[in-house]
Amino acid sequence: MQIGQLAKQTGCEVETIRYYEREGLLPAPARTAAGYRRYDAGHAEQLNFIRHCRSLDISLADIRQLVDYHQHPAPEPCDQVNALIDKQISRVHQQIETLQRLEQQLLALRGRCNSPHSVADCGILKTLEDASSGEGCVCHPEGVQAKK
């Protein structure tokens, strides 16, 4: 099958397929005499494996390891695979904590404007303006650090 067919079959963008090939996550396909990529069922299976890992927000580096384990299964216990997933679970917990802090900051900011006002009198905009001038704000009591 050609790349467009693989993309349609797997629900993956053509550019993403090419990217996974460049990154070595997806093996290079055979080429036709005209230079077109020719994929087979193994490519679709591998791509679905990668996409499933990505749906779990697993990093490309970790997916690379999982692909290697999958392609070269060893008779040893799967401790390394378990450790990789445990690391991902830890990342998810950190993200949850970060999102909960963000939610509290946004709720504090939202609390600055609880009743209808004109935009000129909006407590949210006033707080954001004050913070941009270096003043403290309810959403960042410890001080704002600009995102890079």
N, C-alpha and C positions, 0 to 999 in steps of 0.2 A: 504494500500500500504506500501511497505517497504521503508526504507530511500533512497535507490538508485532511486527508482521510484519517490519519492517526489523531490529529487534533480533534476532529469531529467525534471520533469513536471514544476518545478519552475525556473530552470536555476541556482540553488544555489548549491554550493559545499556541500558535505556530512559533512565535518568538520565544516562548517559554521552553518549548521543546528544543529549539536550537541552543538556548542558554544551557539547559541541562546537558546537552551534548558537549558544549564547550567546557563545562565544569567537570566533565567526566562521570556524571551521575547516570547518564544514558549512553550505552555503547554507540559508537558511530555506525550508521547503517551502511549497507552496501549501496553502490551507486549504479545507475543505469548507464548505458553507453553515452547518453545525452547529459549525464552528470546529475540527474535527479536522485534524491535520496529514496531508497526503498526500504521500508520498515516491515517487520513481521510481527507475529503475535507475541513474541518474546519482548519486543520493544513496548508494545501496548501494556503487557503485564508489568514490566519494569516501571513504566511511566505511571501506571496506576498505583504501584507500590510507593513511588516517590510522592505522588499527589496525596496519598493517604497519610504519609508521614507529615507532609506540609499542613494538612488539615488539622494535625495535632500540634502545629506550631513548632515542630522540631526543626532545628537549624540545618542548613545545608551541610555543614561539617559533620554533624551527627548523623544525618541521612547518609552521607558518604560511608560512614562506618557501618551503619545498618545494612546498606547495600552490599558492602564487602562481606559482612557476616552472612547475609542471605545467599550470596553467590558462592561463598566458600565456607559452607557449614563445617564446623569442627566437632569432633566427638566430645570435647570438654563441656563442662557445665556452661550455661549461658549467663554467667555472672556479669560479664562485660555489658551484655545487652540490658540486663536488669539495672546495672549502675547507670547506664546512659538514660534509661527511662526515669530512674530515681532523680537524676540531675534535672530532667525536664519537669518533673513534678515540683521540684524545689523552685525552678524558674517561675512556674505558674503561681505558686504560693506568693512569691515576691511580687509578681504582677498584680495579684489580687490585693495585696497590702497597699501597693502604690495606687491602684484604682480606688480603694476605699479612702485613702488620704485625699485624693483628688476630689472624690465625691463630697467629703466634708468641707473642703475648701470652696467648692462651688455652692454648696448649701449655705455656707457663711456669706458668700458674696450675694447669693440670691436673697438672703435675709435683709440686705440693705435696701430693698425696694419691695415692700410687701403690699403697698396700696397703689392704686393708679396715680400716676404723676405724668406731667409732660416730660418729654425727653430731656428738656433743659434741667429738670429737677430730679432726674433719675439717680437714685442712690448707687446703683451698680456702676453707672458711667462715672459718677463722682469718685467712687472708690478706685476704679481703674485709673482714672486721671491722677488722683492723688498718689497712687502707687508708682505711676510712671514718672512722677516728679521726685521720687525718692522717699515719700512719706510712707509710714506703715499702713498696713491694710488688714482687714479681718480675715482674709483668706491666706495670708502669709505672715503670721505674727512674728515669725523668726527672720523675716526679711526675704526679699525676692532675689533669686539668682536667675539671670537671663539664660534662656535656653540657647544652646549653640546649634 
